[in-house]
Amino acid sequence: MSAPSAPAAAASASPLPPGITDPNYVPLPGRLGNLTIPQQHALETLKKQLIDEGHFVEERMDDATLLRFLRARKFDVVKTKEMLLAAEQWRKDFGVDDIMANFDFKEKAEVDKYYPQYYHKTDKDGRPVYIERLGKLDIKALYAATTPERQLQRLVYEYERSLRTRLPASGRAAGHPVETFCTILDLYNVSLTNFYRVKDYVMSAASIGQDRYPEIMGKFYIINAPWAFSAVWTVIKPWLDEVTVSKIEILGGSYKDKLLAQIPVANLPKEFGGTCSCPGGCSLSDAGPWKDEELNGSGPAH
Protein backbone atom coordinates (compact mmCIF):
# COMPACT_ATOMS: atom_id res chain seq x y z
CA MET A 1 0.00 0.00 0.00
CA SER A 2 1.36 3.42 -0.86
CA ALA A 3 1.90 5.95 1.91
CA PRO A 4 -1.21 8.08 2.45
CA SER A 5 -0.88 11.80 2.28
CA ALA A 6 -0.91 13.64 5.58
CA PRO A 7 -1.46 17.31 6.38
CA ALA A 8 2.08 17.71 7.74
CA ALA A 9 3.65 15.97 4.76
CA ALA A 10 2.38 18.53 2.24
CA ALA A 11 4.28 21.36 3.94
CA SER A 12 7.31 19.25 4.78
CA ALA A 13 10.73 19.56 3.16
CA SER A 14 10.94 15.74 3.27
CA PRO A 15 8.46 13.07 2.16
CA LEU A 16 6.86 10.57 4.50
CA PRO A 17 8.86 7.37 4.93
CA PRO A 18 7.63 4.33 2.97
CA GLY A 19 5.42 1.60 4.37
CA ILE A 20 2.83 3.71 6.19
CA THR A 21 -0.61 2.11 6.25
CA ASP A 22 -2.20 4.22 8.99
CA PRO A 23 -4.24 6.90 7.16
CA ASN A 24 -4.32 9.07 10.30
CA TYR A 25 -0.55 9.20 10.80
CA VAL A 26 0.89 12.69 11.05
CA PRO A 27 4.59 12.77 12.00
CA LEU A 28 5.71 14.92 14.88
CA PRO A 29 7.97 17.89 14.08
CA GLY A 30 11.54 16.95 13.26
CA ARG A 31 10.58 13.56 11.82
CA LEU A 32 10.57 12.35 8.24
CA GLY A 33 7.52 13.85 6.61
CA ASN A 34 7.53 16.87 8.90
CA LEU A 35 10.83 18.70 8.41
CA THR A 36 11.35 22.38 7.86
CA ILE A 37 13.73 23.45 5.10
CA PRO A 38 16.54 24.22 7.62
CA GLN A 39 15.98 20.83 9.28
CA GLN A 40 16.14 19.01 5.95
CA HIS A 41 19.29 20.97 5.09
CA ALA A 42 20.85 19.99 8.44
CA LEU A 43 20.07 16.32 7.74
CA GLU A 44 21.60 16.47 4.26
CA THR A 45 24.67 18.38 5.52
CA LEU A 46 25.29 15.93 8.37
CA LYS A 47 24.94 12.92 6.09
CA LYS A 48 27.27 14.39 3.44
CA GLN A 49 29.92 15.27 6.04
CA LEU A 50 29.78 11.77 7.55
CA ILE A 51 30.15 10.21 4.09
CA ASP A 52 32.92 12.57 2.97
CA GLU A 53 34.89 12.02 6.19
CA GLY A 54 34.50 8.25 6.09
CA HIS A 55 32.36 8.02 9.23
CA PHE A 56 29.07 6.97 7.64
CA VAL A 57 27.84 3.52 8.71
CA GLU A 58 24.94 2.67 6.44
CA GLU A 59 23.31 -0.04 8.55
CA ARG A 60 22.77 2.23 11.55
CA MET A 61 22.81 5.76 10.14
CA ASP A 62 19.56 5.88 8.23
CA ASP A 63 17.76 9.22 8.04
CA ALA A 64 15.46 8.45 10.99
CA THR A 65 18.47 7.68 13.22
CA LEU A 66 20.38 10.78 12.11
CA LEU A 67 17.25 12.81 12.89
CA ARG A 68 17.15 11.39 16.42
CA PHE A 69 20.66 12.71 17.04
CA LEU A 70 19.83 16.01 15.32
CA ARG A 71 16.75 16.51 17.52
CA ALA A 72 18.86 15.77 20.59
CA ARG A 73 21.16 18.64 19.60
CA LYS A 74 18.44 20.97 18.29
CA PHE A 75 19.60 20.47 14.67
CA ASP A 76 23.04 21.95 15.33
CA VAL A 77 25.10 19.95 12.82
CA VAL A 78 28.45 20.49 14.57
CA LYS A 79 27.14 19.38 17.97
CA THR A 80 25.19 16.51 16.42
CA LYS A 81 28.23 15.15 14.60
CA GLU A 82 30.25 15.40 17.81
CA MET A 83 27.56 13.43 19.68
CA LEU A 84 27.26 10.82 16.93
CA LEU A 85 31.00 10.26 16.62
CA ALA A 86 31.31 10.01 20.41
CA ALA A 87 28.59 7.35 20.33
CA GLU A 88 30.47 5.49 17.61
CA GLN A 89 33.68 5.56 19.66
CA TRP A 90 31.72 4.37 22.70
CA ARG A 91 30.38 1.44 20.66
CA LYS A 92 33.94 0.34 19.98
CA ASP A 93 35.13 0.88 23.56
CA PHE A 94 32.10 -0.88 25.07
CA GLY A 95 32.26 -3.73 22.57
CA VAL A 96 28.68 -3.42 21.31
CA ASP A 97 29.22 -5.62 18.24
CA ASP A 98 30.76 -8.35 20.40
CA ILE A 99 27.88 -8.10 22.88
CA MET A 100 25.34 -8.54 20.09
CA ALA A 101 27.20 -11.53 18.71
CA ASN A 102 28.07 -13.33 21.93
CA PHE A 103 26.24 -11.98 25.01
CA ASP A 104 24.08 -14.54 26.78
CA PHE A 105 22.27 -13.35 29.90
CA LYS A 106 21.85 -16.84 31.37
CA GLU A 107 20.88 -15.38 34.74
CA LYS A 108 17.83 -13.57 33.33
CA ALA A 109 15.20 -15.60 35.22
CA GLU A 110 17.11 -15.31 38.50
CA VAL A 111 17.70 -11.56 38.09
CA ASP A 112 14.01 -11.12 37.29
CA LYS A 113 13.16 -12.15 40.85
CA TYR A 114 15.22 -9.33 42.35
CA TYR A 115 15.15 -6.53 39.75
CA PRO A 116 12.50 -7.05 37.03
CA GLN A 117 13.27 -5.09 33.83
CA TYR A 118 11.31 -6.08 30.76
CA TYR A 119 9.54 -5.13 27.53
CA HIS A 120 5.88 -6.07 27.32
CA LYS A 121 3.45 -5.41 24.45
CA THR A 122 2.58 -1.90 23.22
CA ASP A 123 0.69 1.23 24.23
CA LYS A 124 -2.13 2.92 22.29
CA ASP A 125 0.38 4.77 20.11
CA GLY A 126 2.10 1.51 19.14
CA ARG A 127 5.14 2.04 21.38
CA PRO A 128 6.76 -0.93 23.14
CA VAL A 129 6.09 -0.74 26.87
CA TYR A 130 9.17 -1.07 29.09
CA ILE A 131 8.66 -1.85 32.78
CA GLU A 132 11.17 -1.65 35.61
CA ARG A 133 10.29 -2.58 39.19
CA LEU A 134 12.92 -0.92 41.35
CA GLY A 135 10.90 -1.59 44.50
CA LYS A 136 11.52 -5.35 44.20
CA LEU A 137 15.26 -4.77 44.29
CA ASP A 138 17.18 -7.15 46.53
CA ILE A 139 20.81 -6.02 46.28
CA LYS A 140 22.43 -8.99 47.99
CA ALA A 141 20.52 -11.55 45.91
CA LEU A 142 20.92 -9.51 42.72
CA TYR A 143 24.68 -9.29 42.97
CA ALA A 144 24.90 -12.96 43.87
CA ALA A 145 23.23 -13.65 40.52
CA THR A 146 24.94 -11.06 38.31
CA THR A 147 27.25 -8.02 38.28
CA PRO A 148 26.74 -4.32 37.49
CA GLU A 149 28.93 -4.81 34.40
CA ARG A 150 26.72 -7.60 33.06
CA GLN A 151 23.63 -5.54 33.84
CA LEU A 152 24.96 -2.72 31.66
CA GLN A 153 25.86 -5.19 28.91
CA ARG A 154 22.30 -6.52 29.10
CA LEU A 155 20.94 -2.98 28.95
CA VAL A 156 22.90 -2.27 25.77
CA TYR A 157 21.93 -5.63 24.27
CA GLU A 158 18.27 -4.82 24.85
CA TYR A 159 18.64 -1.28 23.45
CA GLU A 160 20.19 -2.70 20.31
CA ARG A 161 17.58 -5.41 20.00
CA SER A 162 14.88 -2.78 20.44
CA LEU A 163 16.27 -0.67 17.60
CA ARG A 164 16.75 -3.69 15.34
CA THR A 165 13.56 -5.64 16.04
CA ARG A 166 11.14 -4.24 18.64
CA LEU A 167 10.63 -0.76 17.17
CA PRO A 168 10.46 -1.88 13.51
CA ALA A 169 8.00 -4.68 14.37
CA SER A 170 5.88 -2.29 16.44
CA GLY A 171 5.90 0.14 13.52
CA ARG A 172 4.70 -2.52 11.11
CA ALA A 173 1.92 -3.49 13.52
CA ALA A 174 0.88 0.15 14.03
CA GLY A 175 1.11 1.09 10.36
CA HIS A 176 3.43 4.03 11.02
CA PRO A 177 6.96 4.62 12.32
CA VAL A 178 7.45 3.88 16.03
CA GLU A 179 10.64 5.43 17.40
CA THR A 180 9.99 5.72 21.14
CA PHE A 181 9.00 3.69 24.19
CA CYS A 182 6.43 3.97 26.95
CA THR A 183 8.22 3.34 30.24
CA ILE A 184 6.80 2.44 33.65
CA LEU A 185 9.14 2.71 36.63
CA ASP A 186 7.49 1.13 39.66
CA LEU A 187 8.80 2.36 43.00
CA TYR A 188 6.41 0.35 45.19
CA ASN A 189 8.10 -0.39 48.50
CA VAL A 190 11.37 1.09 47.24
CA SER A 191 14.11 1.53 49.80
CA LEU A 192 16.31 4.62 49.69
CA THR A 193 19.17 2.50 51.01
CA ASN A 194 18.76 0.06 48.14
CA PHE A 195 18.55 2.86 45.60
CA TYR A 196 21.81 4.42 46.75
CA ARG A 197 23.50 1.02 46.48
CA VAL A 198 22.58 0.84 42.78
CA LYS A 199 22.94 4.58 42.18
CA ASP A 200 26.08 4.13 40.05
CA TYR A 201 24.36 1.56 37.83
CA VAL A 202 21.24 3.73 37.47
CA MET A 203 23.34 6.78 36.56
CA SER A 204 25.42 4.79 34.06
CA ALA A 205 22.24 3.40 32.52
CA ALA A 206 20.71 6.90 32.28
CA SER A 207 23.88 8.23 30.65
CA ILE A 208 23.95 5.43 28.06
CA GLY A 209 20.31 6.01 27.20
CA GLN A 210 20.61 9.76 26.93
CA ASP A 211 23.98 10.01 25.15
CA ARG A 212 24.12 6.86 23.01
CA TYR A 213 20.44 6.18 22.23
CA PRO A 214 18.89 9.65 22.21
CA GLU A 215 15.28 10.58 21.57
CA ILE A 216 13.71 7.18 22.20
CA MET A 217 11.77 8.12 25.32
CA GLY A 218 8.10 8.73 24.55
CA LYS A 219 6.09 8.47 27.76
CA PHE A 220 7.64 7.85 31.17
CA TYR A 221 5.53 7.09 34.24
CA ILE A 222 7.04 6.83 37.70
CA ILE A 223 4.39 5.05 39.78
CA ASN A 224 4.00 4.33 43.47
CA ALA A 225 6.43 7.16 44.19
CA PRO A 226 6.90 7.28 48.00
CA TRP A 227 7.07 10.49 49.98
CA ALA A 228 10.87 10.14 50.18
CA PHE A 229 11.17 10.00 46.38
CA SER A 230 11.83 13.72 46.24
CA ALA A 231 15.29 13.01 47.70
CA VAL A 232 15.99 10.42 44.98
CA TRP A 233 14.64 12.71 42.27
CA THR A 234 17.00 15.43 43.44
CA VAL A 235 19.91 13.06 42.74
CA ILE A 236 18.63 11.88 39.35
CA LYS A 237 17.23 15.08 37.84
CA PRO A 238 20.54 16.93 37.23
CA TRP A 239 21.74 13.98 35.15
CA LEU A 240 18.85 14.35 32.73
CA ASP A 241 18.30 16.96 30.05
CA GLU A 242 15.24 19.23 30.09
CA VAL A 243 13.48 17.39 27.27
CA THR A 244 13.83 14.09 29.14
CA VAL A 245 12.54 15.60 32.38
CA SER A 246 9.52 17.05 30.56
CA LYS A 247 8.44 13.55 29.47
CA ILE A 248 8.43 12.14 33.01
CA GLU A 249 5.19 12.00 34.97
CA ILE A 250 5.50 11.22 38.68
CA LEU A 251 2.48 9.45 40.15
CA GLY A 252 1.70 8.04 43.57
CA GLY A 253 -0.49 5.00 44.18
CA SER A 254 -3.42 6.34 42.13
CA TYR A 255 -1.85 5.65 38.77
CA LYS A 256 -4.14 3.08 37.11
CA ASP A 257 -6.38 5.51 35.23
CA LYS A 258 -3.33 7.29 33.81
CA LEU A 259 -1.73 4.06 32.65
CA LEU A 260 -4.96 2.73 31.16
CA ALA A 261 -5.48 5.98 29.28
CA GLN A 262 -2.19 5.23 27.49
CA ILE A 263 -2.01 1.41 27.47
CA PRO A 264 -4.79 -1.00 26.40
CA VAL A 265 -6.10 -2.95 29.39
CA ALA A 266 -5.26 -6.25 27.64
CA ASN A 267 -1.62 -5.14 27.23
CA LEU A 268 -1.05 -3.99 30.82
CA PRO A 269 0.04 -6.65 33.36
CA LYS A 270 -2.52 -7.42 36.06
CA GLU A 271 -0.31 -6.09 38.85
CA PHE A 272 -0.63 -2.59 37.33
CA GLY A 273 -4.39 -2.67 36.78
CA GLY A 274 -4.56 -4.41 33.40
CA THR A 275 -5.80 -7.87 32.49
CA CYS A 276 -2.66 -9.42 30.99
CA SER A 277 -1.31 -12.53 32.67
CA CYS A 278 1.27 -14.14 30.38
CA PRO A 279 2.07 -17.85 30.89
CA GLY A 280 5.22 -17.97 32.97
CA GLY A 281 4.81 -14.30 33.95
CA CYS A 282 4.69 -11.10 31.93
CA SER A 283 8.21 -10.14 32.99
CA LEU A 284 9.76 -13.12 31.20
CA SER A 285 7.44 -13.28 28.18
CA ASP A 286 8.87 -10.48 25.99
CA ALA A 287 5.38 -10.43 24.46
CA GLY A 288 4.76 -7.99 21.63
CA PRO A 289 4.61 -7.65 17.83
CA TRP A 290 8.34 -8.45 17.68
CA LYS A 291 7.74 -11.83 19.33
CA ASP A 292 4.82 -12.52 16.99
CA GLU A 293 7.09 -11.88 13.99
CA GLU A 294 9.76 -14.19 15.37
CA LEU A 295 7.25 -16.95 16.04
CA ASN A 296 5.76 -16.54 12.56
CA GLY A 297 9.17 -16.52 10.93
CA SER A 298 8.74 -13.02 9.50
CA GLY A 299 11.29 -11.21 11.63
CA PRO A 300 14.86 -11.71 12.85
CA ALA A 301 15.33 -13.63 16.06
CA HIS A 302 17.96 -12.51 18.56
Buried (B, 14 or more C-beta within 10 A) or exposed (E): EEBBEBEBBEEBBBEBBEBBEBEEBBBEEBBBBBBBEEBBBBBBBBBEBBEEEEEBEEEBBEBBBBBBBBBBBEBBBEBBBEBBEEBBEBBEEBBBEEBBEEBEBEBBEEBBEBBBBBBBBBBEBBBBBBBBBBBBBBBEEBBEBBEBEBBBBBBBBBBBBBBBBBBBBBBBBBBBBBBBBBBBBBBBEBBEEBBEBBEEBBEBBBEBBBBBBBBBBBBBBBBBBBEEBEEBBEEBEEEBEEBBEEBBEBBEEEBBEBBBEBBBEEBBBEBBBBEBEBEEEBBBBBBBBBBEBBEEEEBEEE
